[in-house]
Amino acid sequence: MDKLLSVAPSPHLKSSTGVPGLMFGVVIAMMPVLVLSVIFYGLGAIVVTATAVASCVLFEAIIQKYVLRHKITVSDGSAVVTGILLAFNIPSDLPVFMIILGSLVSIGVGKLTFGGIGNNPFNPALVGRVFLLVSFPVDMTTYPNPTGLNASLAESYIDASSGATPLTLIKEGIKAGKPVSELMTQVPDYADLFFGDMGGSMGEIAGIAIVIGFLYMLVRKIITWHVPVVIVSTIFAFTGILWLINPEQNADPLFHILTGGVLLGAVYMATDYVTSPMTIKGQVIFAVGIAIITVVIRVYGAYPEGISFAILIMNAFVPLINRYVKPKRFGEQLSNG
């Protein structure tokens, strides 16, 4: 045989675009989110993002050279993507040492422990984010209020004032026995939620920017629409049912979509090539699972947000989904007939 088929783990490229091209395409798609984050959170957003990206790139290079002793691959852009996503998943005033520690876990544990890009079963940025959430719950759930571009570094990062996110406010209010109709008067309206004028992590507040990034990646064919659309529509459907059953104990579905990390997770993290299923049918199952787990955690769990845990849980099921949900072999129907 002149040519042999090469069997390798995902990502499986179907075009001339290589991994660096895809990764930096994702970076471009995340720029609207970063710009909006800087507009609302000022210099603090720049400090957090720069620290996370630099730490991820540095740790990947050091571990590959001195621990794994193989070729350094930071030029493929995957460490940059991980750093930006980690920054989007943490408060914009998180202490630098925590960001560095989260980057080490993201790269060292979430990615390189399994052999690097193409082999990690879990999204590295989410591994780092969940580690920080478990290790530093107070710092990771205390979000600064938007300060704007005119704020100084001290105002936007060092001494930033904090407040409850809309999702947390509703969750805690329901636990306290308050009706949702009363609680909704204490949170920003839907326009503010969509355009980012609220407290939260850098990626949570940028709904309009995430949509722009999503459309860019669709046009560039970096991702397909299946996972993001199915996650959002399934969460909308399930929270809508709960809301119709008891609107005074459950927030409406649009509120669930526009708050927290639903859009961020659906567009940038659940679509990760390595940690999501290969087939469209598998992606739909994967997305529905993420949506259901997210709703269960948000409504019945201890945390107000559940998208990070949901994606990591479904990441663990991807090999099983790929095994049992796959296209028919070429010629299978003919041979069975």
Secondary structure, DSSP 8 states (H G I E B T S, - for coil): ---------S----SS--HHHHHHHHHHHHHHHHHHHHHHHTHHHHHHHHHHHHHHHHHHHHIIIIIS-S---GGGSHHHHHHHHHHHTS-TT--HHHHHHHHHIIIIITTGGGTSTTT-SS-HHHHHHHHHHHH-HHHHT-EE----TTS-HIIIIIS--EE--HHHHHHHHHHTT--HHHHGGGS--HHHHHHT-S-S-TTTT-HHHHHHHHHHHHHTTSS-SHHHHHHHHHHHHHHHHHHHH-TTTS--HHHHHHSTTHHHIIIIITT-TTTS-SSHHHHHHHHHHHHHHHHHHHHHSSSS--HHHHHHHHHHHHHHHHHHS----TTHHHHH-
